[in-house]
Structures are given as structure tokens and as C-alpha cells.
């Protein structure tokens, strides 16, 4: 199919992890570029100009697919940027699905670049995946307040193009709407938005992930009028009412977030060298996973406040889900790696 360095690691593994199987949720960033500047974006301070090369992705995924130290439980083919900014995105999608065919794959887009040409390229990739189109609020006023003037209509046009070209035979591509709840009443939702939501396979509605790691509702749309207004609400009302947990969150040690240059961070809201646990392009998967697991152990044993990167993060504490632990116990008839709370 034809489709048109500096590194810093702070944590070293305390012992050999090669005989253990660790469940990993993988975030692969096709690009650090984005065509929007959203008020609520939790990765905008790490936006840049890097694009992931197909050959680099293939080499990384071969490492992950053949590693005896980890099991990829799910894949997000997006992270810090808008994935469709990479002109080779459809090729990246095909490579990911071919090399890790059994791991559920999804990717999120702001929808503004879902032109007929790009949609046809994506639909031509003969592997199953889920596309989520992100919507803020339920109408033009709320969406554009966060994402910029005119973005709502571009997103509606992109979502409609995707649904129309996919047709009624859904085949291997599922389409969803990932809606950030901005606390608006249903009667204020845009009629076109409701029409398109009725056509998708999945509609997810969540509170925004705010600076500081907490999912929390936006009390008033006025909070999004400027960065200063949002910061004022966070510092005066929201963060003071949300204590910082002491233990490890689910993400730490279970998530690997890879930038286009291979730098791999411990969490989706990590920025800078403090959150980097290795480079999947230049190091083995076992080395990087070992550092990630050690990161989690240190947080669990010494407390969240002992790690500068996480000391003020309000992500809730969490262990690996029971269903995943049970699945690992059944694998090869042996016990899984120790899971750190």
C-alpha cells in the first residue's frame, strides 16, 4: 500500500527485570506539532516541531513486540500533538497495527484535518482501530472558547466527512466522540453535534484533565476566557480543595509515552527531563521498562512527595486492574511480575 541528541534518565533499575512480564499501556506520539492552541491542553508546553519517522517507529515496535519483559495492553497513537499533522500518519497507523495486532488501538484527533483525502488514506489501512474526534462542550461557543475561533465548524465538517466516507458498513474502523464536559445543559447543545453523535459507535463524556493532574469540572465557561482566568480558578478554588495523594497513581510504571525522537516519559502529563525514563530508539525495551517499574516502586515506598516530578500531582492513587492481573497469571501458567501499589 502506498501512502502520500539529548537524553536524560534519572532512574536506573535496581535489579534485572528480564524474567518478569509487565503490563504496559503505550502512548506513541506521531508529532509534537499541533494546529490549535487549546486552553485546556495538558501537553501544550511540550509542543514542538518533531515528526515520527515510519522507519523509527517500526524498529521500536519490533523491540516491544519481541520483548519478554512486557506485554502491551493498549495503544494510543497520539500524545502531545495533533497526529494528522504528520503527513505519514496512515503509514504509522499501518505499521503499528501490523506489528502489534492484538493490542487495542485508538487515536484522538481534533478533527480539523479530516479532509476527504486524509480520511480515505486512513480508511485504506486494513487493520482495526478506533478514531476519537475531540469536542469541547456541546456547541460552537464553548468549543471555540477553548480551541479557538472557527474550530468547531471545522471539527464538525471533519467528523461528518469521516462518518460519510466510512459509510454504513463500519468494517474495521470504529468512530467515537470524546467530549470534554464543560458543564453545559443538554438543551444548549448544537443540533448538528447531536445529529453526528447519534451516528458514532461510542460517545465518551469526561471532565477535563486540568493543570495539576486532576479531572475536575469547569464551573463556569468564563474560566476559559484566558489563561489567567483558568489559572486563577485553579489556584484559588480547585487545587486547594483537592489534596495530593501520597501513593503511586495507575499511570506510573504502567505507561510509556514515546515522543517522535524516542524519548520515553513516565506519564502523559510529564514535561521535561525529570519524567524521562529512557529512549526506546536507542535502548532496549527491557531497560526502559525496568526504569519505569523502579520509578513506581520508589513512589510507592517513599511517597509521591519524594519525587519532584510528581510531588504536586493530583492524579488519584491506583493499582493495576484486577482483570489484567488475572490475565497475566494465566499467561504461560506462571505468576505475573510483582505489582506495586
TIKEZA-260760 format. One record per residue (C-alpha): residue in one letter; x, y, z. Coordinates in steps of 0.05 Angstrom, whole numbers, plus 5000, padded with zeros to 4 digits. Layout:
N
+------+------+------+------+
: code :    x :    y :    z :
+------+------+------+------+
:    A :    X :    Y :    Z :
...
+------+------+------+------+
This chain:
341
+------+------+------+------+
: code :    x :    y :    z :
+------+------+------+------+
:    X : 5000 : 5000 : 5000 :
:    X : 5028 : 5069 : 4981 :
:    X : 5013 : 5128 : 5027 :
:    X : 5029 : 5200 : 5006 :
:    X : 5411 : 5282 : 5416 :
:    X : 5398 : 5298 : 5482 :
:    X : 5374 : 5246 : 5531 :
:    X : 5365 : 5246 : 5606 :
:    X : 5345 : 5188 : 5651 :
:    X : 5342 : 5197 : 5726 :
:    X : 5322 : 5128 : 5749 :
:    X : 5361 : 5063 : 5740 :
:    X : 5333 : 4993 : 5751 :
:    X : 5353 : 4964 : 5819 :
:    X : 5356 : 4893 : 5791 :
:    X : 5347 : 4853 : 5728 :
:    X : 5275 : 4855 : 5704 :
:    X : 5284 : 4807 : 5645 :
:    X : 5248 : 4749 : 5677 :
:    X : 5184 : 4789 : 5692 :
:    X : 5125 : 4807 : 5649 :
:    X : 5099 : 4877 : 5659 :
:    X : 5034 : 4904 : 5630 :
:    X : 5045 : 4968 : 5592 :
:    X : 4997 : 5019 : 5562 :
:    X : 5034 : 5053 : 5505 :
:    X : 5027 : 5125 : 5480 :
:    X : 5062 : 5138 : 5414 :
:    X : 5067 : 5210 : 5390 :
:    X : 5066 : 5217 : 5314 :
:    X : 5084 : 5290 : 5322 :
:    X : 5095 : 5345 : 5373 :
:    X : 5063 : 5395 : 5326 :
:    X : 4992 : 5419 : 5334 :
:    X : 4949 : 5466 : 5292 :
:    X : 4908 : 5490 : 5352 :
:    X : 4926 : 5522 : 5418 :
:    X : 4874 : 5497 : 5468 :
:    X : 4865 : 5530 : 5535 :
:    X : 4855 : 5463 : 5569 :
:    X : 4911 : 5425 : 5533 :
:    X : 4954 : 5389 : 5584 :
:    X : 5012 : 5378 : 5536 :
:    X : 5018 : 5446 : 5502 :
:    X : 5081 : 5464 : 5539 :
:    X : 5115 : 5406 : 5504 :
:    X : 5091 : 5422 : 5434 :
:    X : 5148 : 5428 : 5383 :
:    X : 5167 : 5411 : 5312 :
:    X : 5184 : 5337 : 5314 :
:    X : 5152 : 5285 : 5269 :
:    X : 5158 : 5210 : 5279 :
:    X : 5191 : 5173 : 5221 :
:    X : 5159 : 5107 : 5198 :
:    X : 5226 : 5070 : 5199 :
:    X : 5240 : 5092 : 5270 :
:    X : 5171 : 5070 : 5293 :
:    X : 5180 : 5002 : 5260 :
:    X : 5245 : 4989 : 5297 :
:    X : 5215 : 5009 : 5364 :
:    X : 5154 : 4965 : 5355 :
:    X : 5196 : 4905 : 5336 :
:    X : 5232 : 4914 : 5402 :
:    X : 5167 : 4918 : 5440 :
:    X : 5134 : 4860 : 5403 :
:    X : 5192 : 4813 : 5416 :
:    X : 5206 : 4834 : 5488 :
:    X : 5197 : 4781 : 5541 :
:    X : 5194 : 4834 : 5596 :
:    X : 5129 : 4868 : 5577 :
:    X : 5060 : 4859 : 5547 :
:    X : 5028 : 4918 : 5511 :
:    X : 4956 : 4921 : 5536 :
:    X : 4934 : 4981 : 5496 :
:    X : 4960 : 5034 : 5447 :
:    X : 4944 : 5107 : 5438 :
:    X : 4973 : 5132 : 5372 :
:    X : 4974 : 5203 : 5396 :
:    X : 5001 : 5242 : 5455 :
:    X : 5027 : 5314 : 5453 :
:    X : 5009 : 5336 : 5382 :
:    X : 4954 : 5330 : 5331 :
:    X : 4970 : 5263 : 5297 :
:    X : 4946 : 5285 : 5228 :
:    X : 4999 : 5339 : 5226 :
:    X : 5047 : 5282 : 5208 :
:    X : 5038 : 5271 : 5133 :
:    X : 5056 : 5197 : 5142 :
:    X : 5004 : 5184 : 5195 :
:    X : 4967 : 5130 : 5156 :
:    X : 5033 : 5093 : 5146 :
:    X : 5048 : 5098 : 5221 :
:    X : 4979 : 5070 : 5235 :
:    X : 4990 : 5011 : 5189 :
:    X : 5059 : 4996 : 5219 :
:    X : 5032 : 4998 : 5290 :
:    X : 4974 : 4952 : 5274 :
:    X : 5016 : 4903 : 5235 :
:    X : 5069 : 4895 : 5289 :
:    X : 5023 : 4896 : 5350 :
:    X : 4959 : 4867 : 5321 :
:    X : 4929 : 4842 : 5386 :
:    X : 4934 : 4905 : 5427 :
:    X : 4872 : 4950 : 5424 :
:    X : 4890 : 5014 : 5387 :
:    X : 4857 : 5082 : 5389 :
:    X : 4877 : 5152 : 5369 :
:    X : 4848 : 5220 : 5382 :
:    X : 4844 : 5279 : 5334 :
:    X : 4816 : 5349 : 5337 :
:    X : 4782 : 5333 : 5271 :
:    X : 4801 : 5396 : 5234 :
:    X : 4847 : 5358 : 5186 :
:    X : 4798 : 5303 : 5169 :
:    X : 4795 : 5322 : 5095 :
:    X : 4767 : 5272 : 5045 :
:    X : 4838 : 5255 : 5022 :
:    X : 4864 : 5241 : 5092 :
:    X : 4802 : 5202 : 5112 :
:    X : 4809 : 5157 : 5051 :
:    X : 4882 : 5144 : 5069 :
:    X : 4862 : 5124 : 5139 :
:    X : 4804 : 5080 : 5118 :
:    X : 4850 : 5045 : 5069 :
:    X : 4893 : 5018 : 5126 :
:    X : 4866 : 4946 : 5131 :
:    X : 4870 : 4939 : 5206 :
:    X : 4821 : 4950 : 5263 :
:    X : 4826 : 5014 : 5305 :
:    X : 4783 : 5067 : 5338 :
:    X : 4784 : 5141 : 5320 :
:    X : 4760 : 5191 : 5372 :
:    X : 4743 : 5262 : 5350 :
:    X : 4751 : 5310 : 5407 :
:    X : 4695 : 5360 : 5422 :
:    X : 4695 : 5411 : 5479 :
:    X : 4627 : 5427 : 5508 :
:    X : 4569 : 5417 : 5461 :
:    X : 4565 : 5478 : 5417 :
:    X : 4607 : 5528 : 5379 :
:    X : 4612 : 5579 : 5435 :
:    X : 4641 : 5531 : 5486 :
:    X : 4685 : 5493 : 5437 :
:    X : 4715 : 5555 : 5405 :
:    X : 4727 : 5587 : 5473 :
:    X : 4776 : 5531 : 5489 :
:    X : 4803 : 5514 : 5420 :
:    X : 4800 : 5579 : 5380 :
:    X : 4751 : 5615 : 5336 :
:    X : 4724 : 5574 : 5278 :
:    X : 4749 : 5508 : 5303 :
:    X : 4680 : 5479 : 5320 :
:    X : 4655 : 5483 : 5248 :
:    X : 4720 : 5453 : 5222 :
:    X : 4714 : 5395 : 5271 :
:    X : 4640 : 5383 : 5253 :
:    X : 4659 : 5382 : 5180 :
:    X : 4715 : 5333 : 5193 :
:    X : 4672 : 5286 : 5235 :
:    X : 4617 : 5286 : 5182 :
:    X : 4668 : 5271 : 5127 :
:    X : 4695 : 5212 : 5168 :
:    X : 4626 : 5183 : 5181 :
:    X : 4602 : 5194 : 5110 :
:    X : 4662 : 5162 : 5077 :
:    X : 4663 : 5103 : 5125 :
:    X : 4590 : 5090 : 5107 :
:    X : 4542 : 5042 : 5139 :
:    X : 4589 : 4983 : 5133 :
:    X : 4632 : 5001 : 5193 :
:    X : 4683 : 4947 : 5177 :
:    X : 4748 : 4952 : 5215 :
:    X : 4743 : 5026 : 5236 :
:    X : 4703 : 5049 : 5296 :
:    X : 4688 : 5123 : 5305 :
:    X : 4676 : 5157 : 5371 :
:    X : 4667 : 5226 : 5400 :
:    X : 4709 : 5244 : 5461 :
:    X : 4672 : 5301 : 5493 :
:    X : 4702 : 5346 : 5546 :
:    X : 4644 : 5364 : 5592 :
:    X : 4642 : 5439 : 5603 :
:    X : 4581 : 5437 : 5648 :
:    X : 4531 : 5459 : 5596 :
:    X : 4458 : 5437 : 5596 :
:    X : 4436 : 5390 : 5542 :
:    X : 4386 : 5440 : 5514 :
:    X : 4444 : 5485 : 5495 :
:    X : 4478 : 5432 : 5453 :
:    X : 4486 : 5446 : 5378 :
:    X : 4436 : 5407 : 5335 :
:    X : 4489 : 5385 : 5285 :
:    X : 4532 : 5359 : 5342 :
:    X : 4474 : 5318 : 5369 :
:    X : 4460 : 5291 : 5299 :
:    X : 4532 : 5268 : 5289 :
:    X : 4537 : 5239 : 5360 :
:    X : 4477 : 5195 : 5343 :
:    X : 4517 : 5165 : 5286 :
:    X : 4581 : 5147 : 5322 :
:    X : 4598 : 5080 : 5354 :
:    X : 4619 : 5107 : 5421 :
:    X : 4607 : 5173 : 5457 :
:    X : 4654 : 5186 : 5517 :
:    X : 4640 : 5246 : 5561 :
:    X : 4692 : 5265 : 5613 :
:    X : 4711 : 5324 : 5657 :
:    X : 4774 : 5359 : 5633 :
:    X : 4843 : 5339 : 5657 :
:    X : 4866 : 5404 : 5689 :
:    X : 4936 : 5430 : 5703 :
:    X : 4960 : 5392 : 5765 :
:    X : 4934 : 5324 : 5743 :
:    X : 4862 : 5325 : 5769 :
:    X : 4800 : 5311 : 5729 :
:    X : 4752 : 5366 : 5751 :
:    X : 4692 : 5401 : 5723 :
:    X : 4696 : 5472 : 5696 :
:    X : 4647 : 5511 : 5739 :
:    X : 4637 : 5569 : 5691 :
:    X : 4654 : 5579 : 5618 :
:    X : 4684 : 5646 : 5638 :
:    X : 4742 : 5606 : 5667 :
:    X : 4765 : 5593 : 5596 :
:    X : 4766 : 5665 : 5573 :
:    X : 4841 : 5670 : 5585 :
:    X : 4899 : 5630 : 5613 :
:    X : 4899 : 5679 : 5671 :
:    X : 4826 : 5665 : 5688 :
:    X : 4838 : 5590 : 5686 :
:    X : 4900 : 5596 : 5730 :
:    X : 4862 : 5639 : 5779 :
:    X : 4806 : 5587 : 5785 :
:    X : 4856 : 5531 : 5793 :
:    X : 4898 : 5565 : 5846 :
:    X : 4841 : 5596 : 5886 :
:    X : 4784 : 5545 : 5883 :
:    X : 4801 : 5478 : 5852 :
:    X : 4870 : 5456 : 5874 :
:    X : 4862 : 5477 : 5947 :
:    X : 4802 : 5430 : 5952 :
:    X : 4839 : 5371 : 5921 :
:    X : 4893 : 5341 : 5966 :
:    X : 4954 : 5310 : 5934 :
:    X : 4951 : 5234 : 5944 :
:    X : 5011 : 5201 : 5978 :
:    X : 5017 : 5137 : 5936 :
:    X : 5030 : 5120 : 5864 :
:    X : 4979 : 5133 : 5810 :
:    X : 4959 : 5079 : 5760 :
:    X : 4999 : 5113 : 5705 :
:    X : 5068 : 5110 : 5736 :
:    X : 5103 : 5045 : 5717 :
:    X : 5046 : 5022 : 5673 :
:    X : 5050 : 5076 : 5619 :
:    X : 5105 : 5090 : 5569 :
:    X : 5096 : 5154 : 5529 :
:    X : 5144 : 5159 : 5470 :
:    X : 5160 : 5224 : 5434 :
:    X : 5179 : 5225 : 5360 :
:    X : 5253 : 5224 : 5379 :
:    X : 5245 : 5162 : 5422 :
:    X : 5248 : 5198 : 5489 :
:    X : 5201 : 5160 : 5534 :
:    X : 5165 : 5191 : 5593 :
:    X : 5131 : 5161 : 5653 :
:    X : 5064 : 5196 : 5645 :
:    X : 5021 : 5234 : 5595 :
:    X : 5029 : 5299 : 5634 :
:    X : 5105 : 5293 : 5641 :
:    X : 5144 : 5352 : 5614 :
:    X : 5220 : 5358 : 5611 :
:    X : 5276 : 5312 : 5631 :
:    X : 5251 : 5294 : 5700 :
:    X : 5198 : 5248 : 5672 :
:    X : 5242 : 5213 : 5620 :
:    X : 5257 : 5141 : 5636 :
:    X : 5295 : 5124 : 5573 :
:    X : 5296 : 5124 : 5498 :
:    X : 5262 : 5067 : 5461 :
:    X : 5301 : 5081 : 5397 :
:    X : 5370 : 5076 : 5428 :
:    X : 5359 : 5028 : 5488 :
:    X : 5326 : 4961 : 5498 :
:    X : 5254 : 4956 : 5517 :
:    X : 5275 : 4917 : 5579 :
:    X : 5319 : 4975 : 5603 :
:    X : 5265 : 5027 : 5594 :
:    X : 5210 : 4984 : 5626 :
:    X : 5257 : 4968 : 5684 :
:    X : 5266 : 5042 : 5699 :
:    X : 5192 : 5055 : 5694 :
:    X : 5177 : 4999 : 5744 :
:    X : 5231 : 5024 : 5790 :
:    X : 5201 : 5095 : 5786 :
:    X : 5135 : 5067 : 5811 :
:    X : 5168 : 5027 : 5866 :
:    X : 5205 : 5088 : 5892 :
:    X : 5140 : 5128 : 5893 :
:    X : 5103 : 5072 : 5928 :
:    X : 5157 : 5061 : 5981 :
:    X : 5179 : 5133 : 5993 :
:    X : 5115 : 5170 : 5978 :
:    X : 5094 : 5214 : 5920 :
:    X : 5124 : 5276 : 5952 :
:    X : 5193 : 5243 : 5948 :
:    X : 5194 : 5250 : 5872 :
:    X : 5199 : 5322 : 5848 :
:    X : 5162 : 5309 : 5783 :
:    X : 5101 : 5281 : 5819 :
:    X : 5102 : 5318 : 5886 :
:    X : 5045 : 5364 : 5868 :
:    X : 5005 : 5318 : 5822 :
:    X : 4933 : 5304 : 5840 :
:    X : 4923 : 5242 : 5798 :
:    X : 4888 : 5191 : 5844 :
:    X : 4924 : 5131 : 5872 :
:    X : 4914 : 5067 : 5833 :
:    X : 4940 : 4997 : 5822 :
:    X : 4937 : 4953 : 5761 :
:    X : 4866 : 4929 : 5748 :
:    X : 4847 : 4861 : 5775 :
:    X : 4826 : 4834 : 5707 :
:    X : 4895 : 4849 : 5679 :
:    X : 4929 : 4816 : 5738 :
:    X : 4887 : 4754 : 5728 :
:    X : 4903 : 4752 : 5654 :
:    X : 4977 : 4755 : 5669 :
:    X : 4972 : 4698 : 5719 :
:    X : 4941 : 4655 : 5665 :
:    X : 4996 : 4672 : 5615 :
:    X : 5043 : 4612 : 5608 :
:    X : 5015 : 4585 : 5673 :
:    X : 5061 : 4628 : 5716 :
:    X : 5054 : 4685 : 5766 :
:    X : 5059 : 4756 : 5739 :
:    X : 5111 : 4807 : 5758 :
:    X : 5101 : 4839 : 5826 :
:    X : 5051 : 4895 : 5820 :
:    X : 5068 : 4956 : 5861 :
:    X : 5011 : 4994 : 5895 :
+------+------+------+------+
